[in-house]
Amino acid sequence: MAELVGDKKFFTRLSNALKGPSQKEWAGLAKMKLSFLILRQLEINDLSDEALEQLMVHTLHAYQDVPGARKNLRMYYLNSRKLKTS
């Protein structure tokens, strides 16, 4: 539909969305990503949501103490398996 009506703004937004988040957005998560890599190298793969929150929020201060932190941390923890370790 966007192509038919010549909506260039739509395609610009689509292109940006497909590129993923900007490096600026990920910069704040660098400490958390490194922590997940270390956990994986230590073969610690079964942390509970509560343990993840305690580690990332209260111990390492790698993630903010916000509502939904456990859910978000679980998502990041599961997605961290896709990160390269070498």
Secondary structure, 3 states (H helix, E strand, C coil): CHHHHCCHHHHHHHHHHHHCCCHHHHHCCHHHHHHHHHHHHCCCCCCCHHHHHHHHHHHCCCCCCCCCHHHHHHHHHHHHHHCCCC
